Amino acid sequence: MHKRWKTWFPIVGLFLLSLGLGWWVRTQDPRWPAGDEPNYAIMTEALVRHGSFDLKPVFNSQDYVGTFYGEPVGPQLNDQYFSTTSPQWYSIHSFGLPLLAAPFLAGAYALHAKPLDGLILGMAVYGALTVMAAYLYCLELTKRRGVSLLAALVLLGSLSFLSLTGSLFPDLPTAGLLALSLLCIAKLRHQPRRWYWYAIAGVAASFMVYLHVKSGLAAATIVGLLLLQWWRTDKNRAHLAWLLGPPVVMGTIYAVKIHQWYHTWVVTAPFGNGQLFHFTPGLSILASWLDTTKGLIPNNPAYLLILAGLVPWWKRDRRSLLTMVVVLLPSLLLQSTFNDWAGGYSPIGRYMMPLVVALLPAVAYVAIYARDWLARLGLGLLLGVQVWLGWRYVVGRYQWNYAGEANPLFVALRQTYHVRHDVSSALFGYNLELTRRGGLELLALEGAVCLAALLVGVLLVRRRASHSA
């Protein structure tokens, strides 16, 4: 009983903490959904009210006004497939997120609660499940509860997570499914004959495509790696069926529905609309990590622990690190050519959240190696500053912004603390050009900080090796 309590208490506690925090954060700011959110809400409304993803009846009736948005909005359609005179309208967004949100919206209607509150609760639940999946993934690799909890708290206390949880975007659910898939791959290394890990990974990887077709490369790589693992260690035909069954069935349903709605068998075509291959692969990844407005590191300083933990992770379990790289690198490079690198009007770093969650074991590994008081002090300071920034963001109710615009949180902090140096202007613009004076120098400084974090990881590994000797 005591062992079960020690196993389940952190899991349940993390879920409840994440759920409560997500609900509190989102309801602190009584705003209407913004960016892509209204169209996701209308897709969910169409499914719940009309049993279809045809958006035209909802837009014609405008029942969503005063429910999901304060005024009429335009439908987000691919004009290669639909016009204003088309008998049906199907969104440029994939239908996975409305499928996840629909039970909560239906429940809100059944309980005569506010429909928007139902959607917020649903997305807070999926955010909490993502934190829980990240914890279990770290725990499976490190076998240590304390450092795995720390890694989950680094995610939970970050500005990027707090600004995204409870909002209608597919990025956190995608991150959770990715962590679940990587967890299954890790589990099968030690339990190769457990059929349910194959089944769970197959369903999780397949549904990632339902959330966004850009996850197709990662999903295919996950299935391919599991197929290779099955061939090397198992070769049980029933297990092969559990692995390939969900992708085949779910993929067939997806393709049939896309053909039914858009009259094409090219399942990526309705959602692309010529937005790929606008930039050289890789540059937007740099901007997504280092931009002062939309970048991860300036807004979430404890994410530096990810960089510091890469070398310890490589030292302790390079196979899982290489698995993560193989799964994510192709889709990450493809996404980096996307013309809207920062995610439009949306929370900071939302496109990078699946990568952040997949990299969280690095935080756990650096915590294992941080044994002396100085290393632990640095770790605690980074986490403390990050939580403080997240708290200031939440209570300040700062609006989202576009790439190239000033960071509203940093503008307020600069005014409050009378900072003379410009810390709020964007480093990169919408077209990935350097937009601020002294941009190259600031980019070099941030690069040096990231390199220093990597070197800290090297030093921690060497110190541990010397003490062991």
N, C-alpha and C positions, 0 to 999 in steps of 0.2 A: 504493500500500500504506500509506504514512504517513497519507494522508487517511482511508482506511478505519479505520485504527487509532484516529485521533483521534475518529472518529464513534462507533465501537462500544465503545471502552474505557469511557467514562463510563456508557453504557447497561448493559453487562454488569456493570461494577463496582458500580453502584447496585443492580442486581438482587441480586447476591450479598451485598452488605453488608446490604440490607434483609431478605433471606431469613435470613441468619445471625443478625442481630439479633432478628428476629421469633421464631425458634426458641429463642434463648437467653433472651429475655424471658419467653416463655410457660413454658418448662421451669424457669425460676428459681423459679416458684411452683407446686409440685406440687398444685394444688387440683383439685377436681372442677369440671366446667363448672357455670355458675350462671346465674340469670336464665332467659332463653329458650333458652340453649345446650343443656340436656339434651333438650328437645323437638326441636330441629334435629338433634341427634345421633341421636335415635330415628327421625326421619323418614329420615335417611340409612341407618340400619341396616335399616329396613323395605325400602327400595329395593334395597340390596345383597343382603340375605338372602332377601327374599321377592319381589323384582321388582315391588313395588307400594308406593304411599304409604298404604295402609291400615295404621294404627298399632295396631289392636286386637290382632293376634297378638303383637306385640312387648310391648305392655303386659301382656297376659295371661300371657305366659311369664316376664316380668321378667328376660329375659336381659341387659338393659342394666345391671342392678344389679351393681356391681363392675367394670363396663366403662366406662360413661359417667357414672355417678353412684353415690354411696355407699349410697343407700337408694331405695326406691320413690318415684316422683313421679307426680303426676296429669297426665293428658293435657290439653293446651291446645286446647280445642275451642270452637266456636261453638254454644252451647246452642240456638240457633234451628234448627239442622240435625241435631244429634246428641244422644243421651242415653246413659246407661249401658247401656241395652238395645239400642242400635242395632247392626245386624250388622257395620257397618264404622265406622271412625273416621277422619276426615280432618282435618288440623290447621287451626287458625286462621291458621297461617303459610303463606305461599306456598312453592312447591316449587322455586324457582330455586336457593337456596343448597344444599339437599341434592343437586341435580343436579351442582353444581360440586364438592361434597365427596365424592361417591360414588366417583370413580376412586381417590382417595387411601385411602379406607376399604377398598375392594376390594384395593388393592395391599398394604395392611397385613395383611389376612387371608391373601393369597397368599404373603407373605413371613414369615408367622408372627410379625409384630411386634405391638406393642400397638395395638389399634384406635384408642384415643384419640390416640396419637402420630401415626397416619396423618391424623386430622382436623386436629390442630394443624399438621402440616407443610403440609397443603393450604391452610389459611387463612393461614399465613405466606407461602406462594407467592403467593396472591392479594394479600396486602398488599404484597409486593415488586413485583408487576406494577402495582399502583396507583401506587407511587412512580415506577416507570419511565414509566408513562403521563403522570403529572404532569410529569416532567422533559421528555418529548418535546413535550408541550403548550406548556410555557414556552419551549422551544427554538424551536418553530415560530413563535411570536409575536415573540420578541425576537431570534432568530438569534445568540444569544450563549450559549456553553456554560457559562462561569463563573457567570453570574448565574442560569442555569437550574439548575445544580447546587446553588447556594445555596438556591434556592427549594425544591428537593426535600429538602435537608437540614433546612430549617426544619420541613417535615412529618415527616421521619423522626425527628428528635430531640425531637418534642413528646410531652408526657405523654399526650395524647389518642390519638395514633397508637400509642404503645408499649403503652398499656393495652388497645388494641383488636386489634392484629395478633396472629394466631394464635388468636383467639377466634371462636366460631361465631355471628357476627352478619353480616347482609347489607350493612352500611353501607360497609365498605371496598371490596368488589367493586362496589357501586353507584357509588361515587366513581370507581373506575378506569374503569368503562364510560362514565361521564359525561365524564371527561377525554378518553377515546378518541374519543367522539362530537364533542366540541368541537375536538379535533385534526383530525378529518376535515373539519369545516366550514371550519376555517382552511386546510387543505391545498387544498380545492377552490376557494378564492379565487384561487390561483395556478396550480392544475392542474385546470381545470374539465372536462377530457375524460378523466380517469383514473377508469375505472369502479369500480376496487376501493375507492376512498374512499367512494363511494356504498354499496357492499355492506357494508363494515365498519361504517359508521355505522348502516345499517339493522339489522344483526344486534345491534350493541351497544345501540342504543336499545330494541330489542324485548326483549332479555334483561333490561334494567333492570326491566321490568314483571314478568318471572318472579321477580325477587328480591323485589319488593314492588310492589303495585298502586298505591301512592301515587306511584310514579315515572311513572305513565301520562301525566300532564300534561306533564312534561318530555320524555318520549319522543315524544309527539305533536308537541310544539313543535319538537323537533330534526328530525323528518321533514318538518314543514311548512316550516321554514326551508330545508332542502335542496331541497325541491320548488320553492320560490320561486327559489332560486339556479339550479336546473336550467333553469327557465323563462326566466330572464334571460340565462344565459350558454351554455347547452348545447343543449337540446331534442333530444338524441339519445335515441331511443325505447329502445334497449338499455340506456342508462344509467338511464332511468326505471324499467325493469324491475328492474335491480340495486338501486335504491333502495327500491321499493315491494314487491318480492318477499319479502324477509325479514319485514317487518311483517305482510304479509297471511298468509303461511304460518304464522309463529310465533304470530300473533294468533289464527288459526283453531284451531290445536292447543290453545292455552291455553283458548279459550272452550269447545271441545268437552270438554276434560278437566274444567273447572269444572262444566259441565253434567252430566257423567257422575258426578262425585263428590258434588256439592251439589244437583243438580237445579234449577239456575237458570242463566239466560243473562246475568244481571247479574253480571259477573265480579268486581266489587268487593264484592258483598254478603257473601260468606263471611268476608271479612277485616276488615270495618268494625266490626260489632257495636256500632253506636251510639257510637263513640268520637270522631267528628268534631264540630266546631261547639260545643265546650264553652267556648272562650275567644274573645275578640275577636281577630281576625287581627293578628298582629304583636307582641303583648305577649310571647309565649313566645320569640320570636326575641331580644328584648332580654334576657330571663332566660338564654337559652342562651349568650349571649356574656358576660354580666356577673356571673352568680351566682357567689359565692365557692366553692360546693361543686361545682356541675355546669356552671359556665360556662367558656367557652373562654379568655378573656383572662386571668383570674387564674391559671389553671393552665398556660397556654401564652403567656407574655408576648411571645414573638417574633411571635405572630399580630398584634400591633400593627403590624408591618411591612406587613400586608395593607392596613390602613387608610391608612398612610402612602403606599402605592403606588397608591392609586386615582386620584389626580390625575395622577401621571406616566403611568399606563396610559391614562387618558383623553387625555392630550396626545399620546402616541405612536401609539395604535391604538384609537380610540374605537369602531370598528366591532366589534372582537372583544369589547370590554367590554360593549357594548350587546347583542351576541348572547348572552353569558353571562347577562345580566340577564333578557332575554326568555325564555330557556330555564328559568331557575330560579325567577323571582319568582312565577309562578302556583302552582307546587307548594309553594313555601316558605310562601306565605301560607295555603294550604290546610292544610299540616301544622301550622302554628302554632295552629290551632283544636283540635288533638288533645288529648284530656284528660290524657295522660301526656307532658307536654312534655319531660321529661328522660330518657326512655327506660327508666324503671323501674330495676331493679337491674342496672346495666350500666356500662360505661366512660364516663368523662366526655365529654360532647359528641358522642356517637356519631351522633345524628340530624343533626348539623351537618357531619359529615365530607365529604359530597359538596359542600357549599357551600365548605368550606375548600379542598378540592382545586381546585375551579373558580376560586377567587380567587387561587391561588398565583402566577399571572403578575404580580400586583401586587407581590409580594416581589421578583421579578426586575427589574421596572421601577424600583422605588425603589433597588435596588442599582446600577442604571445611573446614576442621578442622584446617588448618594452618593459624590461624588468627593473631598471634602476629608476630612481626618483626623478631624474631630469627628463628621461623619455616619457614617463607617465605624466609629468607636469605639462610637457608640451602637448601631449595627447589631450589632456583635460582642458588646456587653454583653447585649443582649436575647437573642441566640442562646445565649450562654453560660449565662445564668440559666435559660433554658428547658431546655437539655440537663441542667443540674444538677438541676432539679426532676424531670425525667423519670428520671434516674439514681436519685435518692433514692426515687422511687415504685417503681421496679423492685426495687431491692435491699431496700427496706422491706417488700415483699410486702403492701401495704395492700389491704384489701378494698374492693370497690365499695360504694356506698351509694345511698340513695334521695334524691329531692328533699326539701329541708327538714332533712336531717341534717347534722351537722358534717363538714367535710372531714378525713378521717383523716390525710392527709399534712400538712396545715397544723396539725392538733392536735399531731402529733409534732414538727414544726419549732418550734412555739411552746414546747413543753416543753424541747426541746434547747437552744434559744438564749434561753430566759427572756424571751420577748416578752410584754410586759404587755398590749398592745392585742389585742383579740379579732379574730384574722384567720381563724378556722376556722369560725365559725358561718355557716350558710346565709343568703343574702340573700333568696331567694325560697323559699316553701313549695310544697307539692304543687299547691295551687290558685292559684299565682302571687301569693299575698299576701306582702307584706314581713314577714319573720319575726323580724328582729333589731332590737335597740335601735339607734337612729341609722341605720336602713336608708335613709332618704331622703338623708341626708348622704353615706353611702357610695356610694349610687347616683349622686348628683351628682358625687362625686369621680371615680368610674370614667368617667362620661360626659365629664368634663373631660379626663381622660387620653386618651380616644379622640378627642375633638375636637382635642387637641394633636397627636396622631399625624397626623390629616388635615391640619392646618396645616403640619406639617413637610413633607409632600408638596408643598403649595402653595409653600412657601419654596424647596424644592429645584428645582422647575420654574422659578420666577422667577429664581433665581440662575443656573441654566443658560442661561436666555434672555438675561440681562444679560451673561454672559461671551461668549455667541455674538455678541452685538451689538458 
